[in-house]
Amino acid sequence: MHVFSRIYLGISIGTTACVLLSGCNSGNRAVEQPITVEAATVKAVETTAMKPISPPTRKETEERVARIFHGDVSIVGGRQAMVLIGDFNGDSSMDLAVAVRPNPAKLREVNSALANWTVQDPHHSYVAPKDKSVVVVPPIGKPAEVKAGEPLLVVIHGCGADGWRDPLATQTYLLTKAIGSGAKVAKPSQALAKDFGPFPSPRDVISETYAGKHGVIYWTGAAYAWHAE
């Protein structure tokens, strides 16, 4: 009797399980409701106004450049050194731009692929055409290379409310063919907006005259580029 009881009990449990499983697969199962548009929409994050930042002192600029480059480059211009601050990449954090020259004995380190900065030539940066929905990106060419004695523009992207003064502000670009005359911080011109298209956020550009031509250096979202004006 005990054997038959266990067999019957096993059959009953198995039958019940099958009924439950078939119920999960039946047409009467609860169907997950689709996410509503309101729930799926990501609400825009309100951005706060940038914290006012005082101009850098000569000592601050030297310390910041030394902290990143460890003597691979040095600031040029003495007391008249080219030092600019602005939100160049449009992230609501103040960036630092300063003119430097490479240390002749450290040229290999400056051009190293393992360096903590990116070397770019703004005159050869790729800018996607704004009037095309499908864009074929050209093959990546030879990386820009710093030459001995060449004047360079260092751009250090800021981080948070303290901008370039923040210890975490280490994203750095080393720009060749970027030191012109009359350099100053400006806003994107109508000519730049017409050629590049609307920028996703407010930002600053570096306006200057290079090789006899007036133009600006601006952030494309991936690189610094030159726009003749």
C-alpha positions in Angstrom: 0.0 0.0 0.0 2.8 2.4 0.8 4.3 1.8 -2.7 1.1 2.5 -4.5 0.5 5.5 -2.3 3.8 7.0 -3.3 3.2 6.3 -7.0 -0.2 7.9 -6.8 1.2 10.9 -4.9 3.9 11.3 -7.5 1.4 11.1 -10.4 -0.7 13.8 -8.6 2.2 16.1 -8.2 3.4 15.6 -11.8 -0.1 16.3 -13.1 -0.5 19.4 -11.0 2.9 20.7 -12.2 1.9 20.1 -15.8 -1.3 22.0 -15.3 0.6 24.9 -13.8 3.1 24.9 -16.6 0.4 24.7 -19.3 -1.3 27.6 -17.5 1.9 29.8 -17.9 1.8 29.0 -21.6 -1.9 29.4 -22.2 -3.6 32.3 -23.9 -4.9 33.5 -20.6 -1.5 34.3 -19.1 -0.7 37.8 -17.9 0.9 39.9 -20.6 3.6 42.4 -19.6 2.4 45.8 -20.5 4.6 47.9 -22.8 6.5 50.8 -21.2 4.7 54.0 -21.7 6.2 56.9 -23.6 6.3 59.0 -20.5 8.2 56.3 -18.5 10.6 55.6 -21.3 11.5 59.2 -22.0 14.7 60.4 -20.3 14.2 63.7 -18.8 16.8 66.4 -19.5 19.2 67.1 -16.6 19.2 70.7 -15.6 22.7 72.1 -15.8 23.9 74.6 -13.3 25.7 77.8 -14.2 29.5 77.5 -14.4 31.3 78.5 -11.2 33.3 81.8 -11.8 37.0 80.9 -11.9 39.7 83.5 -11.4 42.5 83.7 -14.1 45.4 81.4 -13.4 48.6 82.8 -11.9 51.9 82.1 -13.6 52.8 79.6 -10.8 49.5 77.8 -11.1 49.9 77.4 -14.9 53.5 76.1 -14.5 52.5 73.6 -11.9 49.5 72.3 -13.9 51.7 71.9 -17.1 54.5 70.2 -15.0 52.0 67.9 -13.3 50.9 66.5 -16.7 54.0 66.7 -18.8 56.8 66.2 -16.2 59.2 68.4 -18.1 58.5 67.1 -21.6 57.3 70.7 -22.5 57.8 74.1 -21.1 55.8 77.3 -21.2 57.0 80.0 -23.6 56.6 83.8 -23.6 57.8 84.6 -20.1 55.4 87.1 -18.4 53.7 87.5 -21.8 52.9 83.8 -22.1 49.7 82.9 -24.0 47.3 81.6 -21.4 43.6 81.4 -22.1 40.6 80.0 -20.1 37.2 79.1 -21.5 34.8 76.2 -21.9 36.2 74.9 -25.1 34.5 71.5 -25.2 31.1 72.7 -24.0 30.8 70.7 -20.8 30.1 73.6 -18.5 33.6 73.3 -17.0 36.4 75.8 -17.5 39.4 74.6 -19.6 43.0 75.9 -19.7 45.0 76.7 -22.9 48.7 77.7 -22.8 51.5 78.0 -25.3 54.5 75.7 -24.9 57.5 74.2 -26.7 58.7 70.6 -26.5 61.9 69.9 -24.6 64.5 68.9 -27.2 65.7 66.0 -25.1 62.1 64.7 -24.6 60.8 64.8 -28.2 60.4 61.0 -28.3 58.3 61.1 -25.1 56.2 63.9 -26.4 55.3 61.9 -29.5 54.9 58.6 -27.7 51.7 56.7 -28.4 51.6 55.9 -24.7 51.6 59.5 -23.7 48.8 60.8 -21.4 47.9 63.5 -24.0 46.7 63.5 -27.6 48.7 65.2 -30.4 46.5 66.8 -33.0 46.8 69.1 -36.0 43.6 71.2 -36.1 44.2 71.9 -39.8 43.8 68.2 -40.6 41.0 67.2 -38.2 38.1 65.4 -39.8 34.8 67.3 -39.7 31.7 65.5 -40.9 29.5 67.4 -43.4 26.4 68.6 -41.7 24.1 68.2 -44.8 24.6 64.4 -45.2 22.7 61.8 -43.2 25.1 59.0 -44.2 28.8 59.8 -43.8 31.8 57.6 -44.8 34.6 58.4 -42.4 37.9 58.5 -44.2 40.7 56.1 -43.2 42.7 57.2 -40.2 45.9 58.9 -41.4 49.3 59.2 -39.8 49.1 60.7 -36.3 50.2 64.3 -36.0 53.8 64.6 -34.8 55.5 67.3 -32.8 58.7 68.7 -34.4 61.7 70.0 -32.5 61.3 73.6 -31.4 57.7 73.8 -32.7 55.4 76.1 -30.7 52.4 74.1 -29.4 49.1 74.8 -27.8 48.2 72.7 -24.7 44.5 72.4 -23.9 43.6 70.9 -20.6 39.9 70.0 -20.2 38.4 71.0 -16.9 36.5 68.7 -14.5 33.5 69.8 -12.5 33.0 73.1 -10.8 36.7 73.8 -10.3 37.5 73.3 -14.0 41.1 72.9 -14.9 42.1 73.4 -11.2 40.5 70.1 -10.3 43.1 67.3 -9.6 41.1 65.0 -11.9 41.4 67.4 -14.8 44.0 65.5 -16.9 42.4 65.1 -20.3 44.9 67.0 -22.4 45.4 67.8 -26.1 48.7 69.0 -27.6 47.9 71.0 -30.8 50.4 71.6 -33.5 50.2 74.6 -35.9 47.9 76.3 -33.5 49.9 79.3 -32.1 49.0 82.4 -34.0 48.7 86.1 -33.2 46.0 88.0 -31.4 44.7 84.8 -29.8 41.7 85.3 -27.6 38.6 83.5 -26.3 35.5 84.1 -28.3 32.1 82.6 -29.1 31.4 80.6 -32.3 30.7 82.9 -35.2 27.7 82.7 -37.6 30.1 81.5 -40.3 31.2 78.6 -38.1 27.7 77.7 -37.1 26.7 77.7 -40.8 29.5 75.4 -41.8 29.6 73.1 -38.8 25.9 73.2 -37.8 24.4 73.9 -34.4 26.5 72.9 -31.4 24.9 70.6 -28.8 25.9 73.0 -26.0 27.3 76.5 -25.5 31.0 76.7 -25.8 34.0 79.0 -26.4 36.5 79.0 -29.3 40.0 80.3 -29.7 40.1 83.2 -32.2 43.4 84.1 -33.8 45.3 84.8 -37.0 47.5 82.0 -38.3 49.7 82.2 -41.3 48.0 85.5 -42.3 44.5 84.1 -42.1 41.9 84.7 -39.4 40.1 81.8 -38.0 39.1 79.9 -34.9 40.1 76.6 -33.2 37.0 74.8 -32.0 36.1 71.4 -30.5 34.2 69.1 -32.9 33.2 66.6 -30.2 36.2 64.3 -31.1 39.0 66.7 -31.9 40.1 70.3 -32.2 39.7 71.7 -35.7 40.6 75.0 -37.5 37.9 77.0 -39.2 39.0 79.8 -41.5 37.0 83.0 -41.2 
